[in-house]
């Protein structure tokens, strides 16, 4: 994702948060983004997260200067915790929205509130851990990984030296080197952002062949 693209996408988050409290209908941008991400994931896994997600771009461009480098707690990496986050987030949204299901302003307000809360959490995680730490536990990201986590997998050539440079630049610190024997990045959480490919000193990481997707 280019710098200009990051700022443009990231500004959507600022725009929604700044105006949604006064004009709730702006909160309806959130379900559009969520639906787009889930649709893309059917064909390309979490590609949307790494390339088109407004909050991901916001965290990359705005939160980067204050990011931390601690490892996420083991609890955050457990599937049970991540699925609990999915259930809680969507249950709260649906429950609050159904208080006045016919009102678009009610739904817009609910989505704005969820955007505000999750963005606040994402910023805290960025400061304490790293800029994209939220992406490791994002409920929408979890669903994307399930829908298409095995689609559009970046390849790993036999020329890989196992230096680990790719893992240091991976937004989620995924175990890329451990996937060498499989010939592709196995984790369903791969954001398809291409950072690993860009830093590989021997060009061992590549985008999937056309037949892969």
C-alpha positions as CSV (number, residue, x, y, z in Angstrom):
1,X,0.0,0.0,0.0
2,X,1.5,3.3,-1.1
3,X,1.8,6.2,1.3
4,X,-0.7,8.3,-0.5
5,X,-3.2,5.5,-0.6
6,X,-2.7,4.9,3.2
7,X,-3.5,8.5,4.0
8,X,-6.5,8.5,1.7
9,X,-7.9,5.3,3.2
10,X,-6.9,6.3,6.8
11,X,-8.8,9.6,6.4
12,X,-12.0,7.6,6.0
13,X,-11.7,6.5,9.7
14,X,-11.1,10.1,10.8
15,X,-14.0,11.3,8.7
16,X,-16.4,8.8,10.1
17,X,-15.3,9.3,13.7
18,X,-15.4,13.1,13.4
19,X,-18.8,13.4,11.8
20,X,-20.6,10.3,13.0
21,X,-21.3,11.6,16.5
22,X,-23.2,14.5,15.0
23,X,-24.6,12.8,11.8
24,X,-25.2,9.1,12.6
25,X,-25.8,8.2,9.0
26,X,-22.0,8.5,8.4
27,X,-21.7,5.4,10.6
28,X,-23.2,3.4,7.8
29,X,-19.8,3.5,6.1
30,X,-18.7,0.9,8.6
31,X,-20.9,-2.0,7.4
32,X,-20.0,-1.1,3.8
33,X,-16.4,-1.6,4.6
34,X,-17.1,-4.8,6.6
35,X,-19.2,-6.2,3.8
36,X,-16.5,-5.3,1.2
37,X,-13.8,-7.0,3.3
38,X,-15.8,-10.2,3.7
39,X,-16.7,-10.4,0.0
40,X,-13.1,-9.9,-1.0
41,X,-12.0,-12.6,1.5
42,X,-13.9,-15.3,-0.3
43,X,-11.4,-15.0,-3.2
44,X,-8.3,-13.5,-1.6
45,X,-8.4,-14.2,2.1
46,X,-7.3,-11.2,4.2
47,X,-6.1,-9.2,1.2
48,X,-8.5,-6.4,2.0
49,X,-6.9,-6.1,5.4
50,X,-3.5,-5.6,4.0
51,X,-4.3,-3.4,1.1
52,X,-7.7,-1.6,1.3
53,X,-8.8,-1.6,5.0
54,X,-9.3,2.1,6.1
55,X,-8.4,1.3,9.8
56,X,-5.4,-0.7,8.7
57,X,-4.2,2.2,6.7
58,X,-5.0,4.6,9.6
59,X,-2.9,2.5,11.9
60,X,0.0,2.2,9.4
61,X,0.1,5.9,8.7
62,X,-1.0,7.7,11.9
63,X,-0.1,5.3,14.7
64,X,3.3,4.2,13.4
65,X,5.3,6.9,15.2
66,X,4.1,5.8,18.6
67,X,4.0,2.0,18.2
68,X,5.5,-0.4,20.6
69,X,7.3,-3.7,19.9
70,X,6.1,-6.1,22.6
71,X,4.7,-9.5,21.8
72,X,1.0,-9.9,22.1
73,X,-0.2,-11.8,25.2
74,X,-0.7,-15.5,24.5
75,X,-4.4,-15.1,25.4
76,X,-4.9,-12.7,22.4
77,X,-3.5,-15.3,20.0
78,X,-5.9,-18.1,21.1
79,X,-8.8,-19.0,18.7
80,X,-11.2,-19.2,21.6
81,X,-10.4,-15.5,22.5
82,X,-10.7,-14.3,19.0
83,X,-14.1,-16.1,18.5
84,X,-15.3,-14.7,21.7
85,X,-14.5,-11.2,20.4
86,X,-16.5,-12.0,17.2
87,X,-19.5,-13.1,19.2
88,X,-19.4,-10.1,21.6
89,X,-18.9,-7.5,18.9
90,X,-21.6,-8.7,16.6
91,X,-24.0,-9.5,19.5
92,X,-23.7,-6.0,20.9
93,X,-24.1,-4.4,17.4
94,X,-27.2,-6.4,16.5
95,X,-28.7,-6.1,20.0
96,X,-28.3,-2.3,20.0
97,X,-29.5,-1.9,16.4
98,X,-32.6,-4.0,17.1
99,X,-33.7,-1.4,19.7
100,X,-35.1,0.5,16.8
101,X,-34.5,-1.7,13.7
102,X,-36.3,0.5,11.2
103,X,-34.2,3.6,12.0
104,X,-31.1,4.1,9.8
105,X,-29.9,6.7,12.2
106,X,-30.0,4.1,15.0
107,X,-28.0,1.7,13.0
108,X,-25.6,4.4,12.0
109,X,-25.1,5.4,15.6
110,X,-24.4,1.8,16.6
111,X,-21.8,1.4,13.9
112,X,-20.2,4.7,14.8
113,X,-20.0,3.7,18.4
114,X,-18.4,0.4,17.5
115,X,-15.9,2.1,15.2
116,X,-15.0,4.5,18.0
117,X,-14.5,1.8,20.6
118,X,-12.6,-0.6,18.4
119,X,-10.4,2.2,17.0
120,X,-9.6,3.3,20.6
121,X,-8.6,-0.3,21.4
122,X,-6.6,-0.5,18.3
123,X,-4.6,2.6,19.2
124,X,-3.9,1.3,22.7
125,X,-2.6,-1.9,21.2
126,X,-0.5,0.0,18.7
127,X,1.2,1.9,21.5
128,X,1.7,-1.1,23.8
129,X,2.5,-3.7,21.2
130,X,2.8,-2.7,17.5
131,X,0.8,-0.7,14.9
132,X,-1.1,-3.6,13.5
133,X,-1.7,-5.5,16.7
134,X,-5.4,-5.0,16.4
135,X,-5.4,-6.9,13.1
136,X,-4.3,-10.0,15.1
137,X,-7.6,-10.1,17.0
138,X,-9.9,-8.1,14.7
139,X,-13.3,-9.9,14.6
140,X,-13.8,-9.1,11.0
141,X,-10.3,-10.3,10.2
142,X,-11.0,-13.5,12.0
143,X,-14.1,-14.1,9.8
144,X,-12.1,-13.2,6.6
145,X,-9.4,-15.8,7.6
146,X,-12.1,-18.5,7.9
147,X,-13.8,-17.5,4.6
148,X,-10.7,-17.5,2.4
149,X,-7.6,-17.9,4.5
150,X,-6.3,-20.5,2.1
151,X,-6.9,-18.4,-1.0
152,X,-4.3,-16.3,-2.8
153,X,-1.3,-17.6,-0.7
154,X,2.1,-16.1,-1.3
155,X,4.6,-18.6,-2.5
156,X,8.0,-19.4,-0.9
157,X,10.7,-20.7,-3.2
158,X,13.4,-23.2,-2.3
159,X,15.9,-20.4,-2.5
160,X,14.7,-19.1,0.9
161,X,17.6,-18.9,3.3
162,X,15.5,-18.8,6.5
163,X,17.0,-15.4,7.5
164,X,13.7,-14.3,9.1
165,X,13.8,-10.8,7.7
166,X,10.3,-11.3,6.3
167,X,9.0,-12.1,9.7
168,X,10.5,-8.9,11.2
169,X,8.6,-6.9,8.6
170,X,5.4,-8.8,8.7
171,X,2.6,-6.7,10.3
172,X,1.4,-9.7,12.3
173,X,4.9,-11.3,12.9
174,X,3.6,-14.5,11.2
175,X,5.9,-17.6,11.2
176,X,6.7,-17.4,7.5
177,X,10.0,-19.3,7.6
178,X,8.3,-22.3,9.1
179,X,6.1,-22.5,5.9
180,X,9.1,-23.1,3.6
181,X,8.4,-26.8,3.3
182,X,4.8,-26.1,2.2
183,X,6.0,-23.8,-0.5
184,X,3.6,-21.0,0.5
185,X,2.6,-19.0,3.5
186,X,0.3,-21.2,5.4
187,X,-1.3,-18.9,8.0
188,X,-4.9,-17.9,7.3
189,X,-4.0,-14.5,8.9
190,X,-1.6,-13.5,6.1
191,X,-2.7,-9.9,5.1
192,X,-1.3,-10.3,1.6
193,X,0.3,-6.9,2.0
194,X,3.6,-7.9,0.2
195,X,6.0,-6.5,2.8
196,X,7.7,-9.9,3.2
197,X,8.1,-10.0,-0.6
198,X,9.6,-6.5,-0.7
199,X,12.3,-7.1,1.9
200,X,13.3,-10.7,0.9
201,X,17.0,-10.4,-0.1
202,X,16.8,-13.4,-2.4
203,X,13.4,-12.8,-3.9
204,X,12.1,-16.1,-2.4
205,X,8.6,-14.9,-1.8
206,X,6.2,-14.3,-4.6
207,X,2.6,-13.7,-5.3
208,X,0.5,-16.8,-6.1
209,X,0.3,-18.2,-9.6
210,X,-3.0,-17.5,-11.4
211,X,-4.3,-21.1,-10.8
212,X,-4.0,-20.5,-7.1
213,X,-6.9,-18.1,-7.1
